[in-house]
C-alpha cells in the first residue's frame, strides 16, 4: 500500500472515529477468517513458549541523585498494553517505564516519579479505566503520559474506528489536565515469528493502517505520536533471537531499550527538555505536511514523530514530521527499594 492510499484510509478511519461512523474493516471478510485461524495458531505458539505472566513492578522514583530542596519530581505515567507494562522481562530496570523514567531524569536532571497502569492484553477500550486510575489522585497528576496500544486491537479485530475513538478520548482527557501525551502507535505485527503468510502480510497492512489513523486522532487532540514499527519491525526481524523475548512475541530487554530510545526524545521534547533544534531538517526529510500524509509516512518508518503544527487549511490540519536522532538511553537504576506514595 502506498503512502497516499494509506493516508486516505487513515483519514476515513479517523473521521469515522470522530463522527461516530460505523466500523471500517481493515481486511475483507474472507481474509478475516483466514486471519483469525492463523492468529489462533500463532497465539498457541506464543503461549507455549512463554515463561509466565508475572510483571516486574517498576513504579517509584528514579534519579534521586538529582533531588533538590523544594523541587518536586516530574511525574510520568505509562498506559496501554503488555508492551507498556513490560511483559517478557524479569527485572524492573528492563521495562520501558524504568528505561524512560531513568532517561528522562538524566535529561531533565530532576527525579522522575513513575506510575505504570498498563495491563497485558489491554485493548484501546481499556484506556478509559486506565486514565481514571492515573487521574484518580489529585496530588499525583502526571506531567507527561506515554501510551502504547493497538496490537491487541488488530489481533482481536476491533473496528479501527472504535479503536481510534477510545484512544482519542483518552488523549483528550489527559490533555485537559495539562499533561503532555506521547503515543507509541501500533507496532508492525508482520514480523512476529509465529505469524506465517498470508497472515504476516495482512497483519503488517492492518497494523500500519491503524498506526496512521491513531496518529491523526492523537494529533487532533494535542498529543504527539512516535511510530513503533521498529518494536516488532525490521530490526527485530533481522535479530529475532536478540530483540524478541522467549515467547517470540514480546520484546526482550534489548528490544524494550530500542523502543525506549525511539520514544524518549519525543517525551523530552514535549516537556521542552530536548537539546535539539526544533526546525525541520530537510536533509532528514522532515517538514510540515497535511496530518494524514504525515501519519502515513510515520507508519512506514519507525522512530518518526508527528505533532500538530498549523491550523486547518484547504487539505485539513497540518502536522510537523520529525525524525529525531536516537541517543543511548542511560542505564536504568535498580528498581526503587521503596516506591513513592
N, C-alpha and C positions, 0 to 999 in steps of 0.2 A: 504494500500500500504506500502510495506516495505521500509526501508531507502535506500537499494541498488537499488530497482526498481525506487524509486523517483529520486535517483541520476542519473540514466540512462536517464529518461525522461527530467530532468533538463538540462543535458548535451546536449541532442538533441535540446532542445528549444534554449539554449544559442548559440549553433553552428549555428542554422538556423538564429538567430538574427545577428550574427557576419558576416555571409557569404551571407546574403540576401536570405535565403531559404524561401519557402512558409510557410503558417500558419500550425502549428501543433495543432490539436484540443485537448482540454483537456477532452472533453466528446464526445460520439458518436452523430450522427445526431438525432436519436430518443430521446436520453436523453436530447439533447439540446433543443428540442421542449418542453419537459416537464419542463426543467429548466426555459425557457422563460415564460411559463404560470404561474408557481409558483412564479417566480420573480415579475411578474406584480401584482399578488395578494399581495405579500409582500410589494411592493412599495406603493400600495394604502393604506395599513395599516399604513405604516410609515408616509405618507403624512397626513393621518387623525389624527395622534397623535402628530404631530409636533407643535411647538409654534412659527412658523415664521422663516424667514431665515436671520434675521439681525445678523451680526457678530460683536462682540466687537473688537475694534481696540487696539492691544497691542503694536504697534510699538513705539519705543522710547528707551531711555537709562535706564538701570537697574543697581543697585549697585552704585549709585552716591556717596555713602559714602566712596567708595574705590578710588575716584578720586585723582590722584597725578599729580602735575605740570609736564608738558612736556610728559605725557603718554596718548596716545590716547586709547579710548575704544576698546575692542575686538568687531569685527563685526560678528554677527550671522544672517544668512538668513534661512528662512523656505520656502520650496516649496512643492507642492503636491496638495492634495485634501481637502475635508471638514474636515478630521481628523487633518491635519496640520493647517488648518485655525481655528479650534476650534469651529466648528458648534455644537450647542447643549447646550452651556453655555451662560451666560448673562453678566459675568464680565470679563474684560480683564485679570485680575490676575489668572483666572481659565483656560486660554487657554494653550495649550502645549508650545507655543512660550514664553509666560511670565514665565512659570514654568522653562523651560530650561534656559532662559536668567538669571533668578534670581539664579538658581542653579550654572550655570557657573560662574557668578560674585562672588558668595560666595567661590567657589573652587579656582578661579584664583586670588581673592582679587583685582579685577580690574573691572571697569564698562564694561557693555556689551550693544552694540547698536544693537537692534533687528529690523529686517525688515522682514515682512511676505508677500509673494506674492502668497500664496496658494489660490486656488479657489474651492469652493464647486462644486461637480460634475465633477471635472477635471479628465481626464484620462492621461495616460502617454504621449500621443501625444501633450498635452498642455505644457509639460515641456520645450520645445524649446522656447515658448513665455515667460514662467516664468524666464528661465535662462537669456533671453535677458533683462528682467526688472532688475534682480539682478546685471547684469554686465554693465548696461547702464550708470551708474555714475562712472567714473574712480576714483573719490575721495572717494567712499564708497565701494570699493571692499571687499568682505567678507573674513574673516579668516576661517570660518567654515560654511558649509551649511548642513542643515538637510532636507531630502526629505522623505515624507510619501505618498506613492501612490501605486495603484494596485487594490484596492477593486472595483472601478468602471470599471476597465478593465475586471474583471471577470463578473460582473453583466451585462455589455454591450457586452460580448462575443468578446472582442478584441482578435485577434490571439496572443497567448503568445509570439511568435517570434517578432511580431511587438511591443508589449508592452516592451519587454526587449531591443529591438533595440533603442527605444526612450529614455529609462532610461539610457542605457549605453552611448548614445551620450550626454545626459545632464551631467552625471558624468564626462565624458571626457572633455567637455568644461569648467566645473568648476575647475577641477584639473589642466588644462592648465594654469589657472591664479594663481595657487599656493594655492588655497583654499583647506582645508580638507573637505571631503564629508562623511557624515554618512546617510545611507538609512535605514529607518524603513520599512521592507519588508511587503508585502501584509498580512493583518491580517487574522485570521481564520474566515471565514464568516459562518461557520457551526453552530454558536451559536447565531445568530441573532434571537430574539424572534419571529418575524412574519414568519420566514422561517420554513416550515414543511418538513417532509420526503416525498419523497426521495431527495428533493432539498437540504436539510441540509447536507446529505452525499456527494452529488455531489459538493456543494459549498465548503465544507471542503477540498475535494480532489483537486479541481481546485485551490483554494487559496494557499494551501501548495505547489502544483507543481509550481505555479507562483513564490511564495516566494523563492523557491530553485533556480529557473532559474534566478531570479533577483540577487540573491547573487553571482552567477557565473559571470554575466555580470558586476556587480559593482566592485567586487574584481579585475577582469581583467583590469579595468580602474583605479585602485589605490584607490578606496574608501573602506569604511567599511560598514558592514551591521549589523543590530540588528533585530532579529526576534520579530515581534509584535503579535505573537499568543495570548498573554495574553490580548491584546487590546480588542479582542472580543472572547477570549478563555475560558479556564476552570474557571479562577477566575470570569469572567463575567457571565458564565453560573450558577455558584454557588450563585452569588449575583446580579442577574439582576436588582433588584429594586435600588440597590446602585450604580452599576457600569455602567448602561446604562442610557441615558438621557430620556426625556419624550417621544421621538418618538420610543424608544426601538431599535434604530439603532445606533445613535451616542453616544459616551461615555458621562457620567456625569462628574462633576468636579472631583470626586474621580477616575473615570476611566481615565481621562486625566493625573491625578497625577501618576497613576500606569504606564501609558505609558511613561511619562517623566522620572520616576525612572529607567525604562529599558534602555532608550536612553542616559541619562546624563553621565553615566560612560564612555561610548564609545566616546561621544563628548569630554569629558575632556582628555581621553587617546589619542585621535587623535591630541590634542594640546600639549601633553606632560605634562599634569597637574594632572593626576590621581595618587594619592599616593598609588599605588598598584604594587606588583611585576609583571613584565611582563612575567616571565617564566610561562609556562603552569603548572597547578596544576593537577597532576594525580588523586588525591583524588576526584576532581570535574569533572573528565573525560574530561579534557582539553588536547589539544595536536595538533600536526601537522598532517593534513590529505590531501589527494587529494581534490581539491576545490569542486568538485561535491559531494563528500561524506560529506564534512563539511557542504555544503549548505543544503543537505538533512537532516542531523541531526539537524541543526539550525532551519529548518522549522517546526520540530516536537517539539521543546522546546523553549518557549518564553524567551526573555531576553538573548539569545545566540548571541555572537558577532563572526563575521568572518572577517578576514583581510588577505591580501596577506602575504606570508611568505617566500617562496623559489622559485627559477626559475623552469621552466618546467622540469619535469622528465619523466620517461617512462609512467607514468599514468597521465600526464598532470600537470598543475600548482598545487602547494600546498598552503594550507592556514592554518592559526592558528585559532583554535576554542577555544573561551574563554567563560566561564560562570561567568561574573563579579558579585560580590556581590552587591545587591541593597542596597542603603542607602537612608535615608529620604531626599526628596527634600526640601530645605529651603523654608519657607513660602514666596510666591512671594510678591513683593512690590505692592502697588496700581499702576494702570496704570499710566504712566508718564503724568504729567499735561501738559507738553509741549514736544511733540515729537521732536526728534533730526532732524536737517535739512537733 
